[in-house]
Amino acid sequence: MNQLDMLELAARAAGWETTRHTVRDCTAVHVRPHATAAWRAFDSIGSRADAFELSSAARIDVTHFADYVTAHAGAGAFRHFTHDDIDARHDVAAQQMERERATRRAITECAALIGRDVGAPWWRTV
C-alpha cells in the first residue's frame, strides 16, 4: 500500500471522512472528524500533531524500547500490532528525530491496518 492509501485507511480507523486533493502533480489527503468540521490536510507520517490526534482518536497505544517503537490497538481477535526500528545515531538530536519518525510511522501503520481490516472505530465493533 502506498503512503496516500495508508493515510486514508488510518483516518478511516479513527472514524474520519477523507478526500484526496490534487494540485498539479501533488496529491494530499484531507480529513474532517465530523460532517460540520472543516476539511484540513492530514499527514500523520510527517506531522507530530496529526500522529498524536490519530493515536488518540483510534485508541492506539505506543510503547518505546531501546531499538524500536511499537504501536498496538484492539483486543482479542481484533488486536493489531506494528513496530518500526530506530536507527542508531551518535548525535542526541538525531536520535530524538529518529525516535519521533519511528513513532509516527508505527502509529500510522497500526491505524491503517485497523482501517483496512476492521473499518469503523474498532472499539465499536468489539
C-alpha positions as CSV (number, residue, x, y, z in Angstrom):
1,M,0.0,0.0,0.0
2,N,1.3,3.5,-0.8
3,Q,1.5,6.4,1.6
4,L,-1.7,8.0,0.4
5,D,-3.7,4.8,0.8
6,M,-2.1,4.3,4.3
7,L,-3.2,7.8,5.4
8,E,-6.7,7.2,4.1
9,L,-7.0,3.9,5.9
10,A,-5.6,5.3,9.1
11,A,-8.2,8.1,9.0
12,R,-10.9,5.5,8.5
13,A,-9.7,3.7,11.7
14,A,-10.3,7.0,13.5
15,G,-13.8,7.3,12.0
16,W,-12.9,10.4,10.0
17,E,-14.1,11.2,6.5
18,T,-11.3,11.5,3.9
19,T,-10.8,13.0,0.4
20,R,-7.9,13.5,-1.9
21,H,-7.0,16.9,-3.2
22,T,-4.6,17.2,-6.2
23,V,-2.9,20.4,-7.3
24,R,-0.8,19.9,-10.4
25,D,1.3,16.9,-9.6
26,C,0.9,16.9,-5.8
27,T,-1.8,14.9,-4.1
28,A,-2.7,15.2,-0.4
29,V,-5.2,13.6,1.9
30,H,-7.7,15.9,3.7
31,V,-9.8,14.8,6.6
32,R,-12.7,16.0,8.8
33,P,-13.7,14.3,12.0
34,H,-17.4,15.0,11.6
35,A,-19.7,16.4,8.9
36,T,-19.7,20.0,10.2
37,A,-15.9,20.3,10.6
38,A,-13.7,22.0,8.1
39,W,-11.5,19.9,5.8
40,R,-7.8,20.0,6.7
41,A,-4.6,18.5,5.3
42,F,-3.6,15.3,7.1
43,D,-0.2,13.7,7.2
44,S,0.4,11.6,10.4
45,I,3.7,10.3,9.0
46,G,5.1,13.8,8.8
47,S,3.3,15.7,11.5
48,R,3.6,15.1,15.2
49,A,0.2,16.7,15.9
50,D,-1.6,14.6,13.3
51,A,0.0,11.4,14.7
52,F,-1.0,12.3,18.2
53,E,-4.5,13.1,17.2
54,L,-4.7,9.9,15.2
55,S,-3.5,7.7,18.1
56,S,-6.0,9.3,20.4
57,A,-8.9,9.0,18.0
58,A,-8.1,5.4,17.1
59,R,-7.1,4.5,20.6
60,I,-3.6,3.3,19.7
61,D,-1.1,2.6,22.5
62,V,2.6,3.3,21.9
63,T,5.5,1.6,23.7
64,H,9.1,2.7,23.4
65,F,12.0,0.3,23.6
66,A,15.8,0.9,23.1
67,D,15.9,0.0,19.4
68,Y,12.3,0.1,18.2
69,V,8.8,1.6,18.8
70,T,5.6,-0.4,18.9
71,A,2.0,0.6,18.3
72,H,-0.9,-1.6,19.2
73,A,-4.7,-1.4,19.5
74,G,-7.6,-3.7,19.9
75,A,-8.4,-6.7,21.9
76,G,-8.6,-10.4,21.2
77,A,-9.0,-11.3,17.5
78,F,-9.1,-7.5,16.7
79,R,-5.5,-7.0,18.1
80,H,-3.3,-5.0,15.7
81,F,0.4,-4.6,16.2
82,T,3.2,-2.7,14.3
83,H,6.7,-1.7,15.1
84,D,9.4,0.4,13.5
85,D,13.1,0.1,14.1
86,I,15.1,3.1,15.3
87,D,18.4,3.6,13.5
88,A,21.3,4.1,15.9
89,R,22.7,7.6,15.9
90,H,25.5,9.2,17.8
91,D,24.0,12.7,17.8
92,V,21.4,13.2,20.5
93,A,19.2,15.5,18.4
94,A,19.3,13.0,15.5
95,Q,18.3,10.2,17.9
96,Q,15.3,12.2,19.1
97,M,14.2,12.9,15.5
98,E,14.6,9.3,14.5
99,R,12.5,8.1,17.5
100,E,9.8,10.6,16.6
101,R,9.8,9.4,13.0
102,A,9.5,5.8,14.1
103,T,6.7,6.6,16.4
104,R,4.7,8.5,13.8
105,R,5.2,5.6,11.3
106,A,4.2,2.9,13.8
107,I,1.0,4.8,14.7
108,T,0.1,5.4,11.1
109,E,0.7,1.8,10.1
110,C,-1.2,0.4,13.0
111,A,-4.2,2.7,12.2
112,A,-4.0,1.7,8.5
113,L,-4.2,-2.0,9.4
114,I,-7.2,-1.3,11.6
115,G,-8.8,0.8,8.8
116,R,-8.2,-2.0,6.3
117,D,-9.3,-5.0,8.4
118,V,-12.0,-3.5,10.7
119,G,-13.1,-0.3,9.2
120,A,-15.0,1.9,11.6
121,P,-13.6,2.7,15.0
122,W,-12.7,-0.8,16.3
123,W,-13.9,-0.3,19.9
124,R,-17.5,0.0,18.5
125,T,-17.2,-3.5,16.9
126,V,-15.7,-5.4,19.8
